[in-house]
Structures are given as structure tokens and as C-alpha cells.
Amino acid sequence: MRLDKYLKVARLIKRRTVANDACDTQRVLVNGREAKASYQVKVGDVIEVAFGSRQLRVRVLAVPEHAAKQDAQLMYEEIE
């Protein structure tokens, strides 16, 4: 699954276009490297997203093609 779609389906970012813009402006890192929106997310990847002064860091646990709202929290775990 593409990175921008994963961020939207996992409800880390509200809209896919916003996720795409975040990737284009280098605010999203995958495994410590800047990632494009087209990056294929894999289980075990560590995604870091910069929201202004806040930094969100998560580890990918699952990459389902479709996810219900209640299942979004099961797709990742937050890392401190």
C-alpha cells in the first residue's frame, strides 16, 4: 500500500491529499529516510510524521487493503 494511502487509512492524517503534501514537503520519514508518497509500506516500517512542533513516531503492524474506522488503531503502535 502506498504511504499516503496508509497514513489516511490508519487515520494518522485526515485526508490523502494532505498526506501526499506532507510527503512532498519532507515531513514524513520512513526508517529514518525521507519518503515519497508512492513508497510501499511494509510491516515493521517505522514512520515519523512532523505536525508543526509535534513529532509522531509509529511502527507498522499491519497493512490491510481496507480498514474499518475501529480497526485503524490496530494497524500501528506508537513509539516514544
C-alpha positions as CSV (number, residue, x, y, z in Angstrom):
1,M,0.0,0.0,0.0
2,R,1.2,3.5,-0.8
3,L,2.5,5.6,2.1
4,D,-0.1,8.4,1.5
5,K,-2.9,5.9,1.5
6,Y,-1.6,4.1,4.6
7,L,-1.5,7.4,6.5
8,K,-5.1,8.1,5.6
9,V,-6.4,4.5,6.2
10,A,-4.6,4.3,9.5
11,R,-6.1,7.7,10.4
12,L,-2.8,9.3,11.1
13,I,-3.6,12.1,8.7
14,K,-7.2,13.0,7.9
15,R,-7.0,13.3,4.1
16,R,-4.9,11.6,1.4
17,T,-4.1,14.9,-0.3
18,V,-2.8,16.2,3.0
19,A,-0.7,13.1,3.4
20,N,0.6,13.5,-0.1
21,D,1.6,17.1,0.6
22,A,3.3,16.1,3.8
23,C,5.4,13.6,1.9
24,D,6.2,16.2,-0.8
25,T,7.5,18.7,1.8
26,Q,9.7,16.1,3.6
27,R,7.7,16.0,6.8
28,V,7.3,12.2,6.6
29,L,10.3,9.8,7.3
30,V,10.2,6.1,6.9
31,N,13.0,4.2,8.7
32,G,14.9,7.4,9.1
33,R,14.8,8.5,5.5
34,E,12.6,11.0,3.6
35,A,9.9,9.1,1.8
36,K,7.8,9.8,-1.3
37,A,4.0,9.3,-1.2
38,S,4.5,6.3,-3.6
39,Y,6.7,4.4,-1.1
40,Q,5.3,0.9,-0.5
41,V,4.6,0.5,3.3
42,K,5.7,-2.9,4.8
43,V,5.1,-4.4,8.2
44,G,7.8,-3.3,10.6
45,D,8.5,0.1,9.0
46,V,8.9,3.0,11.4
47,I,7.1,6.1,10.1
48,E,7.7,9.6,11.6
49,V,5.4,12.4,10.8
50,A,6.1,16.1,11.8
51,F,3.0,18.0,12.8
52,G,4.3,21.5,13.5
53,S,6.3,21.2,16.7
54,R,4.9,17.7,17.4
55,Q,6.6,14.5,16.2
56,L,4.6,11.3,15.8
57,R,6.5,8.1,15.5
58,V,4.8,4.7,14.8
59,R,5.7,1.2,13.9
60,V,3.6,-0.5,11.2
61,L,1.9,-3.7,12.5
62,A,-0.5,-4.4,9.6
63,V,-1.1,-3.3,6.0
64,P,-4.7,-4.2,5.1
65,E,-6.1,-3.0,1.8
66,H,-9.3,-1.9,3.5
67,A,-9.7,-1.0,7.2
68,A,-12.8,0.0,9.2
69,K,-12.6,3.0,11.5
70,Q,-12.4,0.8,14.6
71,D,-9.6,-1.3,13.2
72,A,-7.3,1.7,12.4
73,Q,-5.6,1.7,15.8
74,L,-4.6,-2.0,15.2
75,M,-2.6,-1.0,12.2
76,Y,0.3,0.6,14.1
77,E,1.8,1.1,17.6
78,E,3.1,4.5,18.8
79,I,6.8,4.6,19.7
80,E,8.2,7.2,22.2
